[in-house]
Amino acid sequence: MIKAIIFDLDNTLVDFMLLKRAAVDAAVNAMIDAGLNLSSEKIKEKINSIYDSEGIEYQQVFDKMFKEILGKVDYKIMSAGIVAYRKAREAALKPYPGVLPALIELIKMGLKLAVVSDAPSKEAWLRLSYINFQHFFDVVITYDETRERKPSPVPFNMALKELNLKADECLMIGDWAERDMVGAKAVGMKTVFARYGDTFNTENPDSDYDINSISELINIVKKENNVNE
Amino acid sequence: MIKAIIFDLDNTLVDFMLLKRAAVDAAVNAMIDAGLNLSSEKIKEKINSIYDSEGIEYQQVFDKMFKEILGKVDYKIMSAGIVAYRKAREAALKPYPGVLPALIELIKMGLKLAVVSDAPSKEAWLRLSYINFQHFFDVVITYDETRERKPSPVPFNMALKELNLKADECLMIGDWAERDMVGAKAVGMKTVFARYGDTFNTENPDSDYDINSISELINIVKKENNVNE
C-alpha cells in the first residue's frame, strides 16, 4: 500500500531549467544594454562554463564572469544583470501545470508528501517558499542533511526514517533516471519517471511508471492501492 | 558656478530606513507565520543587534539570527523570511518623491550628477539599478573605491577628480551632518542638508542650505549661479 509520495524538486515540481534559462537570458540582455561589449553568445558561454565548473547553484556567477572577462567587477553593469536575473527568476519560478491540484488531491487521499533533492537546503527551501509550497511536505531532505547525492541510498533512507514508513510504502517521482529512479529502486521504492521534466532525452528510465503530466500520479496511486472509483 | 551635484545615496535619494524597516517587518511576520515561536519584538531586537554589530548591509543576518537563537538554521522558516524580506524590499525601494523629476531637471540645466556613498559597491549599485537610476550619474563613488568613509576627504576628492571639477563648483547633498556636511565643507564644497531624510533629529547641520524636498535643489542652483527666471 502506497502511503507517501517522494518528489524530486528541480524539473519535477518546478521547471528549473526554464527558470535558469529565463533568468540568464534576461541578465545577459540587461548587461549588454548597460554597456557590456560582448556578444550574447560569448557571455552565455562564459556563464555556462562557470556553472559547469562551480555547480548550477553557484551564487557568485556574475562576479566570477567579470573577473575572468575584465579582470575586475564592473558593478554598474553587474547590478543591471543581477536585478534583471532576479526579476526574471521570480517570474519564471512556477510549479509545472497540475502540480498544485495534484498535491492537494494526494493529501486528501491521506498520503504523506516528501521532497528528496540534491540542491542545497537554502536554495531548495527558497524555491519551495517562493511558490508557497513550504507547508505541503511532511519531510524535506536536501543535500545539507546528508552530504550525499542520489542515487546514494542515504537521502532515501533518511526520508523513510522521517516518514516512519517502509520503502515499499513509498513512490518516488523524479526526472533523472540515473539518480532518482536508480536510487529509489535500489532501496525498494516504486518509481515514476517525470517524462515532462526530462532534459536528457532519456530513452528507457527503467521505472515502474513513465508520465507526461503529474496529474497521472493520482490514478497510479489508486491502481497501486486497488482503489475502485 | 555650480557645475555638479553630488548626492549621498541612502536616506537622500532613497528612503533606506523605510526599506529596511518594511523588509524586516515582513520577514519577521513571515517567520512567525512559518512557525518561529518567539515574539515579534524579540526577533526584531535580535535582528537589530546583529545589524548593529555586523553593519546594516550584512547579508547573512537571518542565518546568524537562527544560529544564535536555535543553535542551527531552520531553513523552512528562514526561507519564508527571506522571500518576504525580498518582496517587501523591492516594493519599498523607491526614490523619495520628486527625486526623478529633479534629476532630469538638473541634467537639462547642464549639471553633472554624482553619488558619494559609504555603502559597498554591489549593494549601492543594486539599489540604483532596482530604481533604474544607474544611468543618471556621471560618477559613482562607493566604499569599495576608497576604503574610506565620509567625512574623510578621500571619497569627495575622488569624485572631484573623476568629475574633473573644483570643490567650489560642486554642491553636496546628504542626510548625515557629521559625514556628508562636515566632509564636503572641509574640502570646500557648498552643502545642502536633506532634512527630509534626517533620522537623527539633527538640530543644526551647519550646512549652506537645509531642505525639506529635493525639488528645492533647482532653485538653490539657480540662486548660486545667478540665473534669473
Interface residues (C-beta under 8 A of the other chain):
Chain A: A34 V73 Y75 K76 M78 S79 A80 I82 V83 R86 S121 K122 A124 W125 L126 L128 S129 Y130 Q134 H135 V140 T142 D144
Chain B: A34 V73 Y75 K76 M78 S79 A80 I82 V83 R86 S121 K122 A124 W125 L126 L128 S129 Y130 Q134 H135 V140 T142 D144
